[in-house]
């Protein structure tokens, strides 16, 4: 069981940090966001945009996005609690 306090702490972890800890690094940094190549497919141009200010992401190739929990759920095919545990 994940408490509200734990959930608040998890949601504060930057998406860029989660990606970098998994070995994915930004390809480009712009005022509008940080761009990565999507880790779930091969691509030559980055399509995964992270808005570091809002701590949200959007994959323009798959038309999905969300917060850091949604990123882990999507990338690792996990349920909510499993994703939270992975982030912790």
Protein Blocks (a to p, Z undefined) as FASTA:
>chain_A
ZZfklmmmmmmpcfklmmmmnopacfbdcfkbccdddfkbccfbdcbdcdfklopaddfk
lopaddfklmmmmmnopafklmmmmmZZ
